């Protein structure tokens, strides 16, 4: 890779060839593939996880049992450095099964005895991302449906990657729980971000902040109509309606370790161009 790292990455499905990356076919349920992944590694960056599941058991399997499995392989293969990607949702484990599962995964990492760092990214966007695509589509259509009024932090996927690589260095500080962001003080209101989307897309979108009961009602309807394929689940509605997903300045990464490089306006513009170029928008 650009920084001279040799990377092994776990994948459930066959992947295209990529310079500097060796794909390991397997899963978090496959001990042999995890051991192969960890063999001789200087550090593990644990990104895999479940963000949408049909029930609590699905989150438990993907985020708790899966984390336990990769930690066990790290011990078996004497890998000391472990960088764990969690979520701001772990701050509020009572709001959602997702948040509860990420909080439990953090506990496993802290109790592992390894040289660990935990990163709680805020909302992440960038080329290829599908989670925020619908917001871009709504802004282009000129009407953005938002959750109840609140604030949240953002950061570009490339900035997330740079932070994770910095933390994987053996000389990086350990036993840290970090909440990075794009450097925008106090985060963004939902309406501010909708306006930003409209500006980069040449629109002035109208916005509507749905009250929490409506969001929860739509979530139950989506579950009823689409079952396991629902996108807005009751669990997701729980944390969508929370008013404060702003990264804590007290948990910001040390300035001498990392700082965001991508201004959100530039990153959002480039993401919109990528969507358009690839026929997504």
ZILINJO-V618556 format. One record per residue. N is the residue number from 1. PHI is phi in radians with two decimals (999 if undefined). NEAR is the number of other C-alpha atoms within 10 Angstrom. Layout:
n->N phi->PHI near->NEAR
n->N phi->PHI near->NEAR
This chain:
n->1 phi->999 near->10
n->2 phi->-1.05 near->7
n->3 phi->-1.55 near->6
n->4 phi->1.53 near->7
n->5 phi->-1.42 near->10
n->6 phi->-1.83 near->12
n->7 phi->-2.02 near->14
n->8 phi->-1.92 near->17
n->9 phi->-2.30 near->16
n->10 phi->-1.45 near->17
n->11 phi->-2.54 near->15
n->12 phi->-1.31 near->11
n->13 phi->-2.01 near->11
n->14 phi->-1.08 near->10
n->15 phi->-2.05 near->11
n->16 phi->-1.18 near->6
n->17 phi->-1.07 near->9
n->18 phi->-2.56 near->9
n->19 phi->-1.05 near->9
n->20 phi->1.46 near->13
n->21 phi->-2.10 near->13
n->22 phi->-1.86 near->15
n->23 phi->-1.46 near->19
n->24 phi->-1.88 near->18
n->25 phi->-1.34 near->17
n->26 phi->2.88 near->19
n->27 phi->-2.77 near->17
n->28 phi->-1.23 near->22
n->29 phi->-1.59 near->14
n->30 phi->-1.85 near->13
n->31 phi->-1.04 near->15
n->32 phi->-1.09 near->12
n->33 phi->-1.22 near->18
n->34 phi->-1.17 near->24
n->35 phi->-1.13 near->18
n->36 phi->-1.13 near->17
n->37 phi->-1.06 near->24
n->38 phi->-1.51 near->22
n->39 phi->-0.98 near->16
n->40 phi->1.29 near->12
n->41 phi->-1.36 near->17
n->42 phi->-1.43 near->14
n->43 phi->-2.73 near->21
n->44 phi->-2.04 near->23
n->45 phi->-1.93 near->18
n->46 phi->-1.66 near->18
n->47 phi->-1.75 near->13
n->48 phi->-1.06 near->17
n->49 phi->-3.11 near->19
n->50 phi->-1.95 near->17
n->51 phi->-1.81 near->16
n->52 phi->-2.51 near->20
n->53 phi->-2.45 near->21
n->54 phi->-1.24 near->15
n->55 phi->-2.65 near->14
n->56 phi->-1.06 near->15
n->57 phi->-1.06 near->13
n->58 phi->-1.12 near->17
n->59 phi->-1.17 near->23
n->60 phi->-1.06 near->22
n->61 phi->-1.13 near->18
n->62 phi->-1.29 near->23
n->63 phi->-1.78 near->26
n->64 phi->-1.80 near->23
n->65 phi->-1.07 near->18
n->66 phi->-1.13 near->22
n->67 phi->-1.14 near->24
n->68 phi->-1.04 near->18
n->69 phi->-1.16 near->16
n->70 phi->-1.27 near->23
n->71 phi->-1.13 near->24
n->72 phi->-1.11 near->16
n->73 phi->-1.14 near->20
n->74 phi->-1.04 near->25
n->75 phi->-1.15 near->15
n->76 phi->-1.09 near->12
n->77 phi->-1.80 near->17
n->78 phi->1.00 near->16
n->79 phi->-1.61 near->19
n->80 phi->-1.61 near->17
n->81 phi->-1.56 near->23
n->82 phi->-2.37 near->26
n->83 phi->-1.87 near->26
n->84 phi->-1.92 near->24
n->85 phi->-1.60 near->21
n->86 phi->-1.84 near->26
n->87 phi->-2.83 near->20
n->88 phi->-1.04 near->25
n->89 phi->-1.07 near->24
n->90 phi->-1.15 near->21
n->91 phi->-1.20 near->14
n->92 phi->-2.21 near->16
n->93 phi->-1.14 near->17
n->94 phi->-1.44 near->14
n->95 phi->-1.35 near->19
n->96 phi->-2.73 near->20
n->97 phi->-1.13 near->26
n->98 phi->-1.05 near->29
n->99 phi->-1.07 near->26
n->100 phi->-1.11 near->22
n->101 phi->-1.20 near->28
n->102 phi->-1.21 near->31
n->103 phi->-1.11 near->22
n->104 phi->-1.18 near->18
n->105 phi->-1.13 near->23
n->106 phi->-1.09 near->25
n->107 phi->-1.05 near->12
n->108 phi->-1.06 near->16
n->109 phi->-1.15 near->21
n->110 phi->-1.11 near->18
n->111 phi->-1.60 near->9
n->112 phi->-1.32 near->16
n->113 phi->1.42 near->11
n->114 phi->-1.53 near->19
n->115 phi->-1.54 near->20
n->116 phi->-1.92 near->24
n->117 phi->-2.49 near->24
n->118 phi->-2.00 near->24
n->119 phi->-2.06 near->25
n->120 phi->-1.90 near->23
n->121 phi->-1.17 near->22
n->122 phi->-1.40 near->24
n->123 phi->-1.09 near->19
n->124 phi->-1.91 near->18
n->125 phi->-2.33 near->21
n->126 phi->2.66 near->22
n->127 phi->-0.94 near->18
n->128 phi->1.57 near->14
n->129 phi->-1.33 near->12
n->130 phi->-1.84 near->12
n->131 phi->-1.19 near->12
n->132 phi->-1.74 near->13
n->133 phi->-0.99 near->18
n->134 phi->-1.10 near->13
n->135 phi->-1.10 near->18
n->136 phi->-1.07 near->22
n->137 phi->-1.10 near->19
n->138 phi->-1.09 near->19
n->139 phi->-1.07 near->25
n->140 phi->-1.18 near->21
n->141 phi->-1.33 near->15
n->142 phi->1.71 near->17
n->143 phi->-2.57 near->18
n->144 phi->-2.05 near->24
n->145 phi->-1.51 near->16
n->146 phi->-2.04 near->19
n->147 phi->-1.23 near->21
n->148 phi->-0.95 near->19
n->149 phi->-0.89 near->17
n->150 phi->-3.08 near->19
n->151 phi->-2.24 near->19
n->152 phi->-2.66 near->19
n->153 phi->-1.79 near->26
n->154 phi->-2.34 near->22
n->155 phi->-2.84 near->25
n->156 phi->-1.30 near->25
n->157 phi->-1.01 near->19
n->158 phi->-1.16 near->17
n->159 phi->-1.19 near->20
n->160 phi->-1.04 near->23
n->161 phi->-1.05 near->11
n->162 phi->-1.10 near->15
n->163 phi->-1.14 near->18
n->164 phi->-1.10 near->22
n->165 phi->-1.16 near->17
n->166 phi->-1.09 near->16
n->167 phi->-1.29 near->27
n->168 phi->-1.31 near->22
n->169 phi->-1.13 near->13
n->170 phi->-1.01 near->14
n->171 phi->-1.52 near->9
n->172 phi->-1.23 near->13
n->173 phi->-1.09 near->15
n->174 phi->-2.13 near->17
n->175 phi->0.94 near->14
n->176 phi->-2.05 near->16
n->177 phi->-1.98 near->18
n->178 phi->-2.09 near->22
n->179 phi->-2.19 near->22
n->180 phi->-1.38 near->28
n->181 phi->-2.81 near->29
n->182 phi->-1.51 near->21
n->183 phi->1.53 near->19
n->184 phi->-1.46 near->13
n->185 phi->-1.01 near->11
n->186 phi->1.31 near->14
n->187 phi->1.23 near->22
n->188 phi->-2.16 near->17
n->189 phi->-1.31 near->17
n->190 phi->-1.04 near->23
n->191 phi->-1.20 near->21
n->192 phi->-1.05 near->12
n->193 phi->-1.21 near->19
n->194 phi->-1.06 near->24
n->195 phi->-1.14 near->19
n->196 phi->-1.10 near->20
n->197 phi->-1.03 near->25
n->198 phi->-1.07 near->23
n->199 phi->-1.08 near->17
n->200 phi->-1.30 near->20
n->201 phi->-1.76 near->20
n->202 phi->1.25 near->12
n->203 phi->-2.22 near->16
n->204 phi->-2.18 near->18
n->205 phi->-1.25 near->21
n->206 phi->-1.33 near->16
n->207 phi->-2.21 near->17
n->208 phi->-2.42 near->15
n->209 phi->-1.58 near->15
n->210 phi->-1.29 near->15
n->211 phi->-1.15 near->13
n->212 phi->-0.96 near->17
n->213 phi->-1.04 near->12
n->214 phi->-1.18 near->13
n->215 phi->-1.04 near->23
n->216 phi->-1.16 near->21
n->217 phi->-1.14 near->14
n->218 phi->-1.10 near->16
n->219 phi->-1.10 near->21
n->220 phi->-1.12 near->19
n->221 phi->-1.16 near->16
n->222 phi->-1.06 near->18
n->223 phi->-1.10 near->18
n->224 phi->-1.14 near->12
n->225 phi->-1.44 near->11
n->226 phi->-1.94 near->13
n->227 phi->0.99 near->13
n->228 phi->-1.20 near->14
n->229 phi->-1.63 near->13
n->230 phi->-1.07 near->18
n->231 phi->-1.66 near->15
n->232 phi->-1.74 near->19
n->233 phi->-1.56 near->26
n->234 phi->-0.97 near->23
n->235 phi->-1.15 near->21
n->236 phi->-1.15 near->21
n->237 phi->-1.02 near->22
n->238 phi->-1.03 near->19
n->239 phi->-1.57 near->22
n->240 phi->-1.08 near->22
n->241 phi->-1.48 near->20
n->242 phi->-1.25 near->18
n->243 phi->-1.43 near->15
n->244 phi->-2.36 near->16
n->245 phi->-2.05 near->21
n->246 phi->-1.60 near->22
n->247 phi->-1.04 near->26
n->248 phi->-1.35 near->15
n->249 phi->-1.13 near->14
n->250 phi->-1.26 near->8
n->251 phi->-1.96 near->14
n->252 phi->-1.18 near->17
n->253 phi->-1.05 near->20
n->254 phi->-0.97 near->11
n->255 phi->-1.07 near->8
n->256 phi->-1.44 near->6
n->257 phi->-1.69 near->11
n->258 phi->-2.86 near->18
n->259 phi->-2.57 near->17
n->260 phi->-1.15 near->20
n->261 phi->-1.90 near->14
n->262 phi->-1.80 near->16
n->263 phi->-1.19 near->13
n->264 phi->-1.09 near->19
n->265 phi->-1.04 near->14
n->266 phi->-1.16 near->12
n->267 phi->-1.14 near->19
n->268 phi->-1.17 near->24
n->269 phi->-1.07 near->17
n->270 phi->-1.17 near->15
n->271 phi->-1.16 near->21
n->272 phi->-1.06 near->23
n->273 phi->-1.11 near->17
n->274 phi->-1.14 near->16
n->275 phi->-1.00 near->20
n->276 phi->-1.17 near->11
n->277 phi->-1.11 near->10
n->278 phi->-1.77 near->11
n->279 phi->1.28 near->8
n->280 phi->-1.54 near->15
n->281 phi->-2.26 near->15
